[in-house]
């Protein structure tokens, strides 16, 4: 029995699958006595056992195209434990731990769900009502290269638009930071951190 593979169709399929839109990610591997990560074939679970700040991240900083009107966009499907407070869910920073220039979705302040833009420590904040991030949510961030617009999406719906306090690209893309609290946060993989199909 032989199998015929249509190379053109195979290339098309691979080019448009979710896996091929995923960006390379780095799983935390420092201080192994302080947190662990596991993979069950569907979710990467980051479990903190000491008060540290690990995150799944690209470790490479990304920048959108050459046009000043171009956008850097990325997505991640994440869910939190029962305690969804004080978590950095999905965010852009010039490099990990540069909170002064953070753009992202978080519950950093406790019970409030936030879309937050920061440039040189100055902040624009939108508090989001009617949220539940203990179930799987698709987070998307869209940053205009000229720093005039920052858009925030949950499950495909725009939840905030900021036009001030937007820091500059390039950005490292990060997800699932537990903010020094002992807990487990989940990132769906594949997809990981990914870009939408055009």
N, C-alpha and C positions, 0 to 999 in steps of 0.2 A: 504494500500500500504506500503510495506516495502522497505528499502534501505539496500543493502549489502555493507559494506565498507571493502575493502581489506587492512588490517592493514599494511602489508609489503609495498604495493604501496603507501599508505599514508605517511609512515615514509620516504620512498625514496623521495617522492615529497617535503616533508617539509625539508629534509636534503639538497636539492639542489636548493631550491628557493632563490631568491635574499634576501628576508626578513631574512632568516636564516643565511645568510652570513654577516648581518649587525652587527656592534659593538654598544654597548650601547653608547648613546650620552647624553650630558648635554646641555640644551639650556640656554643662559644667563638669569639670574634672579636677578642680582644685579642692583642697580640704575634704577628702573623701570621708572623714569621720563626722563631718558636719551636715552633709546632705547626700542623698542618693538619687538616682534616676533609674526608672525601669521602662520597659516597652512591652505591651501585651499584644502587639500586632495591629493595634488601632490607635492607642494613646501613649504618648510619652508622658510619664508621671514624674514630676520633680518633687521630691519629698525632703523637706528641711528637718533636721534633727538638732540643729543649733541655730542661733539667731544670726544668720548671714543673709546675703543678698544675691544668690545665684540667679541666672536667667538663661533661657535658651536664646542664642543670638547668632547673628551672621558673622561676627568678628571682622567682616569686611565692610567698609563704609561705601554706601551706594549714592550715586548722584543721577538725576534725570538727564535727559538729552541736552544738546547744546543750546536750544532755544530757551530764552528766559521764561517763556510761557509754558514750558514743559512741566510735567508732574512726576514726582516719585510716588508710586503707589505700591502698597503691600498689604497682605491679608494674613490672618491666622485664625484658626478655629480653636477656641479655648473654653474650658469650663473650670470652675473653682469648686472647692469643697463647700460644705454647708455654711462655713464662715467666709463670706466673700469680701469682708472688709480689709482695708489696708493692703491692697495688692496692686502692683503695676502690671496690668494685663497685657497691653500691647503698646509699644512706643518706639519713637525715633530719638536718638541722641547722637551728637557728633562722635562720641565714644561712650561706652558703658560707664555709668556713674557721673556723667556730666548733666546733672539735674537742672542746672541753670539754663540749659538750652534744650529742654525736654519738650517733645510733642507727643501726646498720647492719651490713652484711655485708662483710667485707674479708679481705685477707691482709696487712695492714699489718706484722705482725711477722715476715714471711718466708714460710716454707713452710706455716705453720698457717693453716687456714681458720677464720674466726671470726665469731661473732655477738656484737656489742658494744653495750652501753648505757653512756652516760656522762651524768652530771649534775654540773655545776660541777667537772668534772675527776675525779670519783670514778667508778670503773668496775666494771661487772659484765661478765665475759667467759665465753663458752662456746666451747671449741675443738671444731670439728666434724670428725669423722673420715670417711673414705671419700668424699672429695669430688674432683671433677674439674671445674674451671670453665673449662677450655680448649675445651669444647664448649658449645653453647647451653644455658643454664639460665634458668629463670623464677624470679626473685627477687621475694619479696613481704614487705613490712613492714606490721605492724598495731600501731598505737599507741593505747592507751586515753587519752582526754582527761584523766582524773583522775590520770594517771601511775602507776597501779597495775600495769599490764600492758604488756609489749612482746613481740610475737610475731614470729618469723622463719620464713620458709618458703622451701623450694627445690623447684621442680617440684611445687607443691601440697602437699608434706608439711611439717608443722611440724618444724623442726630445733632450735629453742630457744624458751624462754619465760623472760623476766626479770621480776622483781617488785621490783627495787631499782635505784637509780641511773638513773632514767628522767627525762629532761628534759621541759620543758613545750612544748606546741604554742603558736603555729603553727610549721610547718617548711617550709623550702625543700626540695624533693626533688631529689636529685642522683644521677648515675650515671657510671661509667667514668672515674674519676680515676686517672691513672697514677702518682701519688705521686712525681713528680720523676724517673721512670725513662723512658728513651727506648724507646718501644714503641707498638703499635697495639692498641686495645681497641674492641670492636664492640657496638653497640646496635641491635637489630632495629627497623626503622621502615618502615611503621607496624607496630607499636604505639607505639613510643617509651616514654614513662613513662605508665602507664595504670592505671585502676581496673578490677577484675574486674566482670563482670556480676553483678547481685544474683540 
